[in-house]
Amino acid sequence: MYNVCGDEMGSDKNALACGNSIQESIDFDFYKTLFDPVRSEILVFLVSHGKKNIKEISESFSQDRSVISRHLDLMNRYGIVLKTKQDRNIFYEVNNTYIVNQFEKTTANLKHLLELAKPPA
C-alpha cells in the first residue's frame, strides 16, 4: 500500500516527509483565516455589498467594532481583503483574484500529491 507521497506505508520517516509535503502544499493559515465563522460572514458581506468602511461593516454585525476591525486586519494580512485609505476613511474590499489563486494553487498542489500516490505500474 502507498501513501500520498508515493512511498510504501509504514515508514515513520516517509510519513513525516509526506506530512511536510502536504504542509508545504497547502497554506493552512490562509484557510484558517478564511474559514473562521465571523470572517466568513464578513467576506460574504463584502462580496454582497462591495467596498465598505469599518463603520458600514460593523453596523451589520453583533460584535464590537474593535473585534470586526481585528478580523479585517487579519484578513488583510493574509490577502483576503484589500485595505485602502480615502480621506479619513479606510475601506475594505474582497481580494477576489488572490482568493481564487490560492484555491487554484491548492488544487494543483493536491492533484500533484495524489499523482504521486499512484502505485508504480
C-alpha positions as CSV (number, residue, x, y, z in Angstrom):
1,M,0.0,0.0,0.0
2,Y,1.3,3.5,-0.8
3,N,0.8,6.8,0.9
4,V,0.2,10.2,-0.8
5,C,3.9,10.7,-1.3
6,G,4.3,7.5,-3.3
7,D,6.5,5.6,-0.8
8,E,5.5,2.3,0.8
9,M,3.5,3.0,4.0
10,G,4.8,2.0,7.4
11,S,8.0,4.1,7.4
12,D,7.9,6.9,10.1
13,K,10.5,8.8,8.0
14,N,8.3,8.6,4.9
15,A,5.2,9.6,6.8
16,L,7.0,12.6,8.2
17,A,8.3,13.6,4.8
18,C,4.8,13.2,3.4
19,G,3.2,15.3,6.1
20,N,5.8,18.0,5.5
21,S,5.0,17.9,1.8
22,I,1.3,18.3,2.4
23,Q,2.0,21.2,4.9
24,E,4.1,22.9,2.2
25,S,1.4,22.4,-0.4
26,I,-1.5,24.0,1.5
27,D,-1.4,27.4,3.1
28,F,-3.3,26.4,6.2
29,D,-3.0,29.8,7.8
30,F,-4.8,31.3,4.8
31,Y,-7.6,28.7,5.1
32,K,-7.9,29.0,8.9
33,T,-8.2,32.8,8.4
34,L,-10.7,32.5,5.6
35,F,-13.0,29.9,7.2
36,D,-13.4,31.4,10.7
37,P,-17.2,31.8,11.1
38,V,-17.1,35.6,11.7
39,R,-14.5,36.2,9.0
40,S,-16.6,34.1,6.5
41,E,-19.6,36.3,7.3
42,I,-17.6,39.4,6.8
43,L,-16.4,38.0,3.5
44,V,-19.9,37.3,2.4
45,F,-21.0,40.8,3.4
46,L,-18.2,42.4,1.4
47,V,-18.9,40.2,-1.6
48,S,-22.6,41.2,-1.4
49,H,-22.1,44.9,-0.7
50,G,-18.8,45.8,-2.3
51,K,-16.2,48.1,-0.8
52,K,-17.2,49.4,2.7
53,N,-15.6,51.2,5.5
54,I,-15.3,49.8,9.1
55,K,-18.4,51.7,10.3
56,E,-20.6,50.3,7.5
57,I,-19.2,46.8,8.0
58,S,-19.5,46.8,11.8
59,E,-23.1,48.1,11.8
60,S,-24.1,44.8,10.2
61,F,-22.5,42.6,12.9
62,S,-23.2,42.0,16.6
63,Q,-19.6,42.1,17.6
64,D,-17.9,45.3,18.7
65,R,-16.4,47.5,16.0
66,S,-12.9,46.7,17.5
67,V,-13.5,43.0,17.1
68,I,-14.5,43.5,13.5
69,S,-11.5,45.7,12.9
70,R,-9.2,43.0,14.2
71,H,-10.8,40.4,11.9
72,L,-10.4,42.8,8.9
73,D,-6.8,43.4,9.8
74,L,-6.1,39.7,9.9
75,M,-7.9,39.2,6.6
76,N,-5.9,42.0,5.1
77,R,-2.6,40.4,6.4
78,Y,-3.5,37.1,4.6
79,G,-4.6,38.9,1.4
80,I,-8.2,38.0,1.7
81,V,-9.3,41.7,1.7
82,L,-7.7,44.8,0.4
83,K,-7.5,47.9,2.5
84,T,-7.4,51.4,1.0
85,K,-7.4,54.8,2.7
86,Q,-9.6,57.5,1.2
87,D,-9.5,60.8,3.1
88,R,-10.1,59.9,6.7
89,N,-11.8,56.5,6.0
90,I,-10.3,53.1,5.5
91,F,-12.2,50.9,3.0
92,Y,-12.1,47.1,2.7
93,E,-13.0,45.0,-0.3
94,V,-12.6,41.4,-1.2
95,N,-9.4,40.4,-3.0
96,N,-11.1,38.1,-5.5
97,T,-8.0,37.4,-7.6
98,Y,-5.9,36.4,-4.6
99,I,-8.5,34.1,-3.1
100,V,-9.2,32.3,-6.4
101,N,-5.4,32.0,-7.0
102,Q,-5.0,30.4,-3.6
103,F,-7.7,27.9,-4.3
104,E,-6.2,27.1,-7.7
105,K,-2.7,26.7,-6.2
106,T,-4.0,24.4,-3.5
107,T,-5.9,22.3,-6.1
108,A,-2.9,22.0,-8.3
109,N,-0.7,21.0,-5.4
110,L,-3.2,18.4,-4.2
111,K,-3.5,17.0,-7.7
112,H,0.3,16.6,-7.8
113,L,0.4,14.9,-4.4
114,L,-2.4,12.5,-5.5
115,E,-0.5,11.7,-8.7
116,L,2.5,10.8,-6.6
117,A,0.2,8.4,-4.6
118,K,-0.5,6.2,-7.6
119,P,1.4,2.9,-7.2
120,P,4.0,2.3,-9.9
121,A,2.7,0.3,-12.9
